[in-house]
């Protein structure tokens, strides 16, 4: 369920505070929304207000989505998926493309020399944070981030973006 980024509203910031248990930092838009309209993924500035470089452009915020992805991470899946990159050339190429798309999206918001060429989630050579990869997949839509897409398919029985669990 890809959506286009939207301006963040005061209500969105309230929802994000509720979801995160703290004020959201650096939010420049909502990159994916629940069918009820609440944020699922926010787009964050590449440099936070305090000057800190922040490579995580797509930040997964929906508590049930975060929990479902955390369960996948706890299974040790990232190590297996990283090993796949060494033997599946098409997958490695698609993941590199996801990395390049992520960088281009972030660069469109602003250039931060300290994180130039660094995406997030371990891209392009390893799988480190499924939350980022799922956030990217939700923001960009199917076919952009292969591991984000796979993770979404795996959690579909627990959480899915086309059913409200807010």
N, C-alpha and C positions, 0 to 999 in steps of 0.2 A: 504494500500500500504506500507507494512513494507519494510524497506531497512536495510542493515547492516550498522553499523557505519563506517564512512570513515574518513580518515585524513582530516583535515581542511586546505584549501588552502588560499593563500593571497586573491584570488578573493572571496572566501566564506566570509572572514572577512570583505571585502568591502561591500558585499551584506548585511551581518549582521548589519554593521554600518548603512547602508541605512534603513534597516527594523526597527531597534531599535531606530534610531535617536541618537545614541551614540556608542562608541566602545563596542564591546562585551567583557565580562570578563570571564576568566577561560575556554574558549572553548577548548575542547580536541578532538572533532569530530563532524561530522554531523550525526545525528541519523536517520533523515528522510529527503527526498528531494522531491521537486515538480517534476512533470513529465518533467519540463524544466531544472531540475538540480539544481535549487536554494534551499538553506536550508529552511526547514519547522520547524525542531526541531534540536537543538544542544544538545550535551552531554557536561555538564560542570564539571569541577574538583570539588571534594568535599571540597577542600580548595582553596580559591582564592589566587592570587599572594601576596596580602597584609596580608595573614595569616587568613583571616576571614573564618570560617566554612561555607559551602554553601550546604544545603541539597537538593537543586533543581537540580537533575541530568539531567532531560529532560526539556529543556526550549523551549517553543513554541515561534517562532519568526516571522512567516509569518503574515504580517499585516491583511490580510483578515480573516485568521483563528483566530487570536487573537480577532478581532472585532466580529466574529460570536460567539465565546465562551463567550465573554464579555456580549453579549446580553442574553445568557442563564443564566449567573451568575446574571445579573440584575433582572431576573424573580424570584429569590428566590428559585430556584430549589435545591440548596445545602441542605437547611433545610429539604425539602421533601425526598431527597435521603438519608440523614442521618437517618431519621426516618425509612426508609425501612430497614436499617441495623439491627434494633432491632427486626423486625418481619419476615424477609426473611433470614432464616438460610443459604441457599445455596448461596445467594448473599453475605452475610457476610463472608462466607468461601472463596468465590472467591476473594473478596476484600482484605482479609487477605493474600491470596496467591499473589495478585498483590503487596501488601506491601513488602512481603518477596522477591519477584523477583526484585523489585526496589532496595531494600537494597543490594541484591547480586550483581546487576549490578554496583551499586556505589562502593561497597567494592572492586570490581575487578579493579577499577581505583585507589583507595587509601583508607586507613583507617584513619578516623578522629574521635578520641574518643569523642569529644564534641557532635557529632551528631549520634553516634552509636545507632542503633535501631530506629532512627527517619527517616521516609521517607519524603514524602511531600504530599501536596494536602489533608491533613487530615487523610490519611491512618494510621491505619486500622479501626479506630472507627468512623470517621465522614468524611463528604465530605466538603472540605474547598475551594479548588482552582481547578476549572475545567480546567484551562489552563495546569496545571501540569498533570492532569489525561489524557487529550487529548494528550499532548506531549508524555506521557508514552505509550498510546495506539498506536500512530503513530510509535513510535520507536520500540516497542515490537511486534506489529502486533495484529490482532484480537484474542480475547479470553484470553488475559492476564489481562487487566484492564477493569472490567465490566462497570464502570461508564464512563471511557474514550470512550469505544465502544458505549455506549448509547448516549453520548454527540455528538459523530461523526455522528451517525444516525440522531440525531435531527437537526444538522446544514447542513445536506447534500443538502438541497435546496438552501442554501446560499453559502456554501463553501464545497469543497471536495478535497481530496488529489490527485485524479486521473484526475483533470482538472486544467490546469494552469490559474491562475488569477494574475500572476505576471505582 
